[in-house]
Amino acid sequence: MTKFTAAITSVGGYVPKDILTNEDLAKMVDTSDEWITSRTGIKERHIIKEKGIAASDLGVEAVKIALEKRNMDPSEIDLLICATISPDMRVPDTANTILDKIGAKNAWGFDINAACSGFLFALTTGAQFIESGMHKKVVVVGSDVMSTVVDYTDRTTCILFGDGAGAVILEASEEGFGLQDSVLRGDGSGRNMLNIKAGGSLMPITNEILEGKDMYIYQDGKSVFKAAVNGMSGAINQLMARNDLAKEDISWIVPHQANKRIINSIGEYLDFPMEKVMTNIAKYGNTTAATLPLCLFDYESQLKKGDKLVFTAFGGGFTWGASYLIWAYDGQ
Ligand code: UT7
């Protein structure tokens, strides 16, 4: 029987047009461009200012770009998985809204909530449907509208996040391109260090909750920082060891974009040249589930068929991991 691997065959990315700069934030809270740049590497982030635009709309734009580049009709999609922590609504899921908006009539879909590891988990999940032979074409989307869950009076979080979406198309490869292996982990004891407490069954939204601001994102930055560096470095180490990968074999590291200092720490830990570590945090901030596909979208023209990519992410849950993928085409 033919063994299929799940290759990425196209990439799309989209961010809203409005930009929130460090200077803008310095007028809103007690912060400065100097502090934000030196502590995070972020200069600006894109955010949705118009009412009525949601995670599905950003996702739709990213998917349309990916489909167009591959010359693929929406009717060819078998499955769409959307990683998001800012879905349009609690019910229904955002994946099915994206499928409806792009006119994909022969597909099914569902969402994955794994915070900043969402895209990594969704990529690995989507690949299973290709590898099993059940589906031929799977779309994986990461889309988050973080501006809807950020408290713009809290200087410790409002400087970090931006809105955006990215999407990839997965197709069966008989030549071994695509996803090779993933190390994925979770540790629910980290739930008190990074969360959005209200809006679920534990803490339904009431007037009291709104006053207490529990519907906004909270994080214990220092603890999360340490856990993120350890988690991502450990997962990469394990992935490299069990796939016999030396650092010289790796063409690109594709890391979650939460903090430039975290990205640098991973590069240093691996003793890996920083010019081969994808970094676009300066212009987007942390777009949660969208960071990895937005990196691919920005760096696609530099990618070559056969390049070995190592993805890594860490996020609320805690959730984290690393994936090893062989790139399937020369970027244009
Ligand atoms: O994507 C999901 C995973 N998330 C992450 O990986 C994020 C991990 N954490 C981080 O990136 C960093 O911890 C932060 C960027 C959030 C914070 O950086 P830090 O170097 O850990 O700063 P800190 O929290 O230790 O704060 C240092 C000081 C404090 O003042 P005192 O107590 O020393 O007087 C803060 O109050 O900086 C202050 N501070 C700020 N000052 C100016 C905190 N935020 C700001 C701000 N502007 N925006």
Residues whose N, C-alpha, C, O or C-beta is under 5 A from the ligand:
A	BS01	UT7	D30 T31 S32 W35 R39 T40 C116 R155 T156 I159 G221 K222 V224 F225 A228 A258 N259 F314 G315 G316
